[in-house]
Amino acid sequence: MITTVTNIDYLIPTLRLHLGDIDSASYRYIDDWLRTALVTSVKVMQRWWTNRYLVDSITYDISRSSTGVFSFNEPPIIQDRDERPIILMASILVRGGQLEANSWNVGSWKDAEISVSTIESSRAKQFGYGLDWEELQLYIKPPTKQLFGATRISFSSPNDVE
């Protein structure tokens, strides 16, 4: 887990707001977890943005790649238009982990007096996860599964042989 302060920490309050974790008296997520999600988000997005931002493996600070295309010079390091996709991907990572951790706790039971179900809360979490994914795809297109330098080879059909 990342325990050092990074230059992406300014996005932690925005990520908290997006996740609905706004009660400072009883946060669900500690800053280190959210920082880890934000840094991992930038790492995941490297493929989507063709390495626009780089992550220092020791300090976890974010820097601009010399090959990236930016609409303005630094500062800030992260362009305003890239902040929302980073927040969405971090939210997807946090919610995905939360869904996985809670998957064993989903179920329902009832007896003659009491009925308990956690299925609806699980569906609500999955719904939020899906909304983040859909919104992220509005901002940027996911990378395709193309092979680098692949060429098309045409095969002759049986009808072409004389």
N, C-alpha and C positions, 0 to 999 in steps of 0.2 A: 504494500500500500504506500502511496506517496504521502510523506509527512512534511516535506519542505514547502514553503510558500513559493508559488509560481506566479508568472506574469499573466496567467489566465484566471487567477482568483477573483478578479472583478466580476466574472460571470456567475459566481456561486449564488449571490442573491437572486439573480434572474432565473437560474435553474431551480432554486428553492420555490420561487413564486410559481413557476411552471408546474412543478410537482405538487403544489398545494401544501408545502412544508413551511408555513409562514408563522407559526407560533414559536417565538424564540424561547419561551419558557419550557417547551417540550418538543424540540426538533426530532423528527424521525431519523434524519440522516446527519452524521457528523460531517464537518467540513472536509476531512481527509477523504471520505468516500466520494463526495461530490467533486472534489478536486481530481481524484482518480478517474471518475467518469468523464470529466471535461477533457483531461489529457488523453484518455483512451479514445474519446470521440474524435479529437483532432487526428490521432493516429489512424483510426478507421477511415476517416474522411480523406486521408492522403491519396488513396487510390481513386476516389471520386473526383478530387481536385487536381490530380496529377502532381502530387507533392507540392502544393502551393505553400503549405506551412510545414515546418520541420520541428521535431521535438527533441530537445537535448536529453540524452539518455541518463545524465547524472542529475541535472538541476530540474528537469522537466519543463524548462522554459520553452516558449513557442517563439519561433523566428520565421521570417519570410524566406522562401526559397528564391535563389537568384533566377530560377527559370520560371517562376510564377508570374502571371499577368495580374496587375493590380491597377485599380482606377485612380489611386492617389498614393503619394509617398508616405512613409512612416513619420511620426506616430499617428494613430495607433498601429500596432503590429497587425492585429486582426481587423479586417475591414468590417464596417458596420453591417453590410449585407451578408457577411459570413457568420455573424454571431448567432443568428436564429437557427441555421442548420446545425451549428455546433451544439446549441442548447437542446435541439430536438434529438440529435443522435445520443447525447449524454442521457437524456430522459429515457430513450429507448433502452439504453444499456442498464440504467437503474431499474426501470420497470420490468425489463426482461429478467434481471436477476431476482427481483422481488417476486415475480410470477413463478419462477423456478423454485424459489425457497418456500413459497406458500402452496405449491402444487400438492404437497402431501397433506395439507390441512383442509382441503376442500372436500365438502361432503354435506350430508344432511342426515338428520335422525329425528324421530318423534316417538313419544309414548302417549299415554292416555291424556296427559295434561299439557305437555310442552312439545313444541316443534322448533327445531333449530336447523338453519341452513346457511352455509357460507358459499353456496354456489353462485348466488347473485352478485356477491362482492367480488368473486373471482371473475365473473363475466364483465363487471364494471372495470376492473383493472385491465383485462384484455382489450376492452373497448378503447380505453385511454392509450394503450400501447399502439393499437391500430390507427387511431387518429394521429398520433405523432408520426408514424410511418407514412401515412398519406400526405400530411403536411410537408414532411421532408422532401417527398418526391415532387411537390409543387415548386420547391426552390432549386433543386438540382436533380439531375438524372443519375440513377445508379450506374456503376460501371458495367460494361457488357462482358460477356464471357468469350471474347474473341482471343484467338491465339495471336501472339505478336509475330508479324511477318508471314502469316499464313497465305498461301496462294491457292487459287482454285484449280483443281485438276479435273479435266473433263475426260470421261471414259467413253469409249466408243460403245455404241449399243449393238446388239446382235444384228440389227437391220443394216448397219453401216458396213458390215463385213461382206465382201463379195465372194 
